[in-house]
Amino acid sequence: MKRVAELAVQGALTLDRFLERYPWSDADLQRGRPVEWYWEFEVEAPLDGLWAMLVDTSRFNRAMGLARMQFEERDGVLYGSAINGGFRQEWVEVPWTWVNGREVIAERRYTRGFAHVVRAIYRVEELAGGRLRLNVYFGWIPRGWFGRLMLWLGEGVLRRGYERVLQEMARDARESTHLAFTPPAPTLAREAEARLARARAELCARGLDEAIVVRLLDHLARADELELYRIQLRRLAREWEVDEHELLRVSLHATRVGVLDMTWDLVCPHCRGVRSELESASKLPEGDYCEVCEIDFGVGDENSIEITFHVNSAIREIPKIEFCSAEPAKKTHIKLQLELAPGETRVVAPRLPPARYRMRLRSEKAARELVVSEDAGGRALAWRSSDGDALRRCGPDPELTLINEADEPRTFVVEDLRWPDFALRPADLFVNREFHDLFSEEYVSDGVQLAVGRQTIVFTDMVGSTRFYTQRGDPEAFVEVRRHFDAIEEIIAQERGVLVKTIGDATMVVFTQPLAAVRACGAIQRHFHRDREDTPIRVRISLHVGTCIAVKLNSNIDFFGSSVNLASKLQACAEAGQVAMSRAVYESPGVVEYLEGEALEEFVFSVKALPETIDVTRWDVWTDDGAGSELSAVLMRPKL
């Protein structure tokens, strides 16, 4: 069995020693003698900071002044092209391999240009005193004497440029800046400047936050084009230290005035690459196929769809421009991606801080969960391609022994299970009142069920509605009911909830945060308090928090699932002036503290439609004496 050690080596590596660790294949060497550049640098910088910049090779190459590249994916294969020195180069991009914080290997196989194949390898080693050693290798198999000559002439120029950018990156890593990657602001066409000025006036006239409006429009005009192809609002809100809800409001309105476009992006749950960008939720399919990962996936995963914004082409043309495919920078959740030959064993030491990870083989859905923690014991861990899905544990920055027992090459992958929380999901729009007002035409197609994660579902219902309709008559009762809907919608809007639908004289409301929902429920009950004489309407309220899906109902977006059903069933636990909430709501962050000193009652609720009893907390915001006592005796019992 072939065994290749990949652990850190003491002292500098000569080119010969380096090639022992990263050899050329016999098939490549048969095509010619390589032209090789081998550089070694030492810099003072934190490893994590420099690594993030180092693997962002698209920005690195741009900072060096290299040519732009164009990429096109066809049947899971990435094809690239560029013009260097006036000559067109075309190639097939081989999937990169990397070990987080240690090494990265890129390979391209050319169909046109100076070379048959090129390999680029970075290897990083930590030294004493906060210094890092970086080994950089570029190797080509030239097509002929002219290609060999061009490569020989270019080394000196590229080395000086590389060293300059590397030193700037090391400075940025130490000081947490990105000056090395920041290009000068572009000059906009006069028509685009005028369009932005009109948009600013209109957005401010709509009562939106003027400071955020100005900041966003300036970003569209001046920001780096690599930042603008896919605008992620949550990331911007944190960088700018502004309220993300207000930034979303501004962006939704900016889409309507024609300076932004919005897309619904299908995202592969494994590589997390964007498979397609759709201009409307109505175009979302039930699922998709990722040719790169060779797996099918559905939209039932709440992370499979991301909402992004783009600069409208009337302001700036922002094509998808790359200076390199930069796989590790685009797939930061993948901490290790290595292909092993049949029978090969490789020892690697990826930088893995404490967290939960997934170990899988490419093209396989089956995975093994890996828990990295300080108290997990040793760092050594063996991973065979034939291993089952049992949970594995190890200490930080483990020493992994990868063993391919298959008779074909297998790619070993380690992924961080945590999804970045700066992605904007469908749920963020479906529970946003501004979205419903501005994009009332949006809907999901029949058969599509979008996972929207945990939501807080609230139901309100009029108490004694039959007697009310009989006493007032239908026309007058209808007016009163409409006023009560308006009041509820105004109250929930203050807590950033959304009215999903009305059902007769009941409402279904959704909130992202349980505490906000509880505050709104209290405000609704106080609005329809028992001493009001100008309206006879009184309500009961129930709420529950849990996972949901979004579906199409008629032509609107509706929420569905067991969480919605339970929230509806809990209506039986409340009467006028009362709010019945599940234990999941009551134990949510901030709710217990908010309800301290209020009149609360705990009991167990059971109904034949539910397989288990439910722990309920009932809040008497105000109580009509005797209301609901018979119902309580039938359906509820005190919690022991």
Helices and strands as residue ranges (DSSP letters): E 2-5, H 15-21, H 26-29, E 35-44, H 47-54, H 57-63, E 69-74, E 77-84, E 87-99, E 103-112, E 115-126, G 128-130, E 131-142, H 145-175, G 179-181, H 190-205, H 210-222, H 225-228, H 233-240, H 244-256, E 260-267, E 274-278, G 281-283, E 287-290, E 295-298, E 305-311, H 327-330, E 334-340, E 344-348, E 355-361, E 367-372, E 380-384, E 392-394, E 399-403, E 410-416, H 426-430, H 433-438, E 450-462, H 465-472, H 474-494, E 498-503, E 506-511, H 514-527, E 539-553, E 556-560, H 562-569, G 570-573, E 578-582, H 583-586, H 591-594, E 600-605, E 614-620, H 629-635, E 636-638
